[in-house]
Amino acid sequence: MKKLITAALIAAVAIPTVAVPTAASAQSHRELQRDRQDIRQERRDVERARRYGNPRDVRREQRELRDARREYREDLRDRNRNWGHNDWRDYRTHNRGAFSRGHWRAPFRYQAFRPGLRIGASFYAPGYRIADPWRYRLPRPGYNQVWVRHYDDLILVDTRRGIVIRVINNFYW
């Protein structure tokens, strides 16, 4: 009987720990939505204080708006830093075959890129784009952004301006 109770307690404790990461990521998304709503409300309060309040009320509302924006940026930065970075690394260590593509050559020489650099359209032509970034557990590219393979590196490029946004060196084995 004692073993049965112990096993039930272990099972009860083990099950919620498995479900926590999913709930935490959904909760962080909800928190970001609430933060955006708070920022909109604070903006309305600042406008209301400008119209009807005294200068002290305006300064207080502006300070609260600034704090809400700072908190939102920090939450967004933490979410982005934690989400896409380690996910593909963990997946790559366990699924080496998905990241081994043999020798890949382009009609141009290898060049090391860094974020902020403007590159030519030939570097992010459709033949070099990663059509399925979720296969490699990469974060989804934003609007007008694509993941591009450049030899063993992976580059996130803004296709409107040709600006390199992010570089992952030695992505492929």
C-alpha positions as CSV (number, residue, x, y, z in Angstrom):
1,M,0.0,0.0,0.0
2,K,2.9,2.3,0.8
3,K,4.5,1.7,-2.6
4,L,1.1,2.4,-4.3
5,I,0.8,5.8,-2.5
6,T,4.4,6.7,-3.3
7,A,3.9,5.8,-7.0
8,A,0.7,7.9,-7.1
9,L,2.5,10.9,-5.6
10,I,5.4,10.6,-8.0
11,A,3.0,10.4,-10.9
12,A,1.0,13.4,-9.7
13,V,4.2,15.5,-9.3
14,A,5.7,14.3,-12.6
15,I,2.7,15.0,-14.9
16,P,2.5,18.8,-14.2
17,T,6.2,19.3,-14.8
18,V,5.8,17.9,-18.3
19,A,2.9,20.3,-19.1
20,V,4.5,23.4,-17.7
21,P,6.6,24.5,-20.8
22,T,3.6,24.5,-23.1
23,A,1.5,26.5,-20.6
24,A,4.4,28.9,-19.9
25,S,4.8,29.7,-23.6
26,A,1.1,30.3,-24.0
27,Q,1.0,32.3,-20.9
28,S,3.9,34.5,-22.1
29,H,2.0,35.2,-25.3
30,R,-1.0,36.2,-23.3
31,E,1.1,38.3,-21.1
32,L,2.5,40.1,-24.1
33,Q,-1.0,40.7,-25.4
34,R,-2.0,42.2,-22.0
35,D,1.1,44.3,-22.0
36,R,0.1,45.7,-25.4
37,Q,-3.4,46.4,-24.1
38,D,-1.8,48.2,-21.1
39,I,0.3,50.3,-23.4
40,R,-2.8,51.3,-25.4
41,Q,-4.7,52.2,-22.1
42,E,-1.7,54.2,-20.8
43,R,-1.6,56.1,-24.1
44,R,-5.3,56.9,-23.8
45,D,-4.7,58.1,-20.2
46,V,-1.8,60.4,-21.3
47,E,-4.1,61.9,-24.0
48,R,-6.9,62.4,-21.4
49,A,-4.5,64.0,-19.0
50,R,-3.2,66.3,-21.7
51,R,-6.7,67.5,-22.5
52,Y,-8.2,67.7,-19.0
53,G,-5.5,67.3,-16.4
54,N,-2.8,69.5,-14.9
55,P,0.9,69.1,-15.8
56,R,1.6,66.9,-12.8
57,D,-1.0,64.4,-14.0
58,V,0.5,64.4,-17.5
59,R,4.0,63.7,-16.2
60,R,2.7,60.8,-14.0
61,E,0.8,59.3,-17.0
62,Q,3.8,59.7,-19.3
63,R,6.0,58.0,-16.7
64,E,3.5,55.1,-16.4
65,L,3.4,54.8,-20.2
66,R,7.2,54.7,-20.4
67,D,7.3,52.0,-17.8
68,A,4.7,49.9,-19.6
69,R,6.6,50.2,-22.9
70,R,9.9,49.2,-21.2
71,E,8.3,46.2,-19.5
72,Y,6.8,45.1,-22.9
73,R,10.2,45.4,-24.6
74,E,11.9,43.4,-21.9
75,D,9.3,40.7,-22.1
76,L,9.5,40.6,-25.8
77,R,13.3,40.5,-25.8
78,D,13.3,37.6,-23.2
79,R,10.7,35.7,-25.2
80,N,12.7,36.1,-28.5
81,R,16.0,35.3,-26.8
82,N,14.7,32.1,-25.2
83,W,12.5,30.9,-28.0
84,G,14.4,30.5,-31.2
85,H,18.0,30.3,-30.1
86,N,18.2,27.1,-28.1
87,D,15.4,25.3,-29.8
88,W,17.3,24.5,-33.1
89,R,20.5,23.8,-31.2
90,D,18.9,21.1,-29.1
91,Y,17.2,19.7,-32.1
92,R,20.5,19.7,-34.1
93,T,22.4,17.7,-31.4
94,H,19.8,15.0,-31.5
95,N,19.0,14.9,-35.2
96,R,22.4,15.4,-37.0
97,G,21.1,13.8,-40.2
98,A,18.7,16.7,-40.8
99,F,21.5,19.2,-40.7
100,S,24.0,17.3,-42.9
101,R,23.6,18.4,-46.5
102,G,26.9,17.3,-47.9
103,H,29.0,19.8,-49.9
104,W,26.9,22.7,-51.0
105,R,28.2,25.2,-53.5
106,A,26.9,28.4,-54.9
107,P,28.1,30.2,-58.1
108,F,29.8,32.8,-55.9
109,R,32.6,32.6,-53.3
110,Y,32.0,32.2,-49.6
111,Q,31.7,35.5,-47.8
112,A,31.2,36.0,-44.1
113,F,28.1,38.1,-43.4
114,R,27.2,40.1,-40.3
115,P,23.9,41.7,-39.3
116,G,23.2,45.1,-40.8
117,L,25.1,44.4,-44.0
118,R,23.3,45.0,-47.3
119,I,23.7,42.1,-49.7
120,G,22.8,41.6,-53.4
121,A,19.6,39.9,-54.5
122,S,21.6,37.0,-55.9
123,F,22.5,35.9,-52.4
124,Y,18.8,35.4,-51.4
125,A,17.5,34.2,-54.8
126,P,14.7,31.6,-54.5
127,G,17.1,28.7,-55.1
128,Y,18.9,29.4,-51.8
129,R,15.9,30.1,-49.6
130,I,14.9,27.7,-46.8
131,A,11.3,26.8,-47.7
132,D,10.6,25.0,-44.4
133,P,12.3,26.6,-41.5
134,W,10.1,24.7,-39.0
135,R,11.9,21.6,-40.1
136,Y,15.0,22.9,-38.5
137,R,13.2,24.4,-35.5
138,L,14.0,27.9,-36.6
139,P,11.9,30.8,-35.7
140,R,9.4,31.8,-38.4
141,P,10.7,34.7,-40.4
142,G,8.8,37.9,-40.3
143,Y,7.0,39.7,-43.1
144,N,9.4,40.2,-46.1
145,Q,12.1,38.1,-44.4
146,V,13.6,34.8,-45.5
147,W,16.1,32.3,-44.2
148,V,18.8,31.7,-46.8
149,R,21.6,29.1,-46.9
150,H,25.1,30.4,-47.7
151,Y,27.4,27.5,-47.7
152,D,27.2,26.1,-44.1
153,D,25.8,29.4,-42.7
154,L,22.2,30.4,-42.4
155,I,21.2,34.0,-42.9
156,L,17.9,35.8,-42.2
157,V,17.5,38.5,-44.8
158,D,15.0,41.4,-45.2
159,T,14.0,40.9,-48.9
160,R,12.7,44.5,-49.3
161,R,16.0,46.2,-48.6
162,G,18.5,43.3,-48.8
163,I,19.7,43.8,-45.2
164,V,21.1,40.9,-43.2
165,I,19.1,40.6,-40.0
166,R,20.6,37.5,-38.3
167,V,23.5,35.1,-39.1
168,I,23.9,31.6,-37.7
169,N,27.4,30.4,-38.5
170,N,28.1,26.7,-39.1
171,F,24.4,25.8,-39.1
172,Y,24.9,22.8,-41.3
173,W,27.5,20.0,-40.5
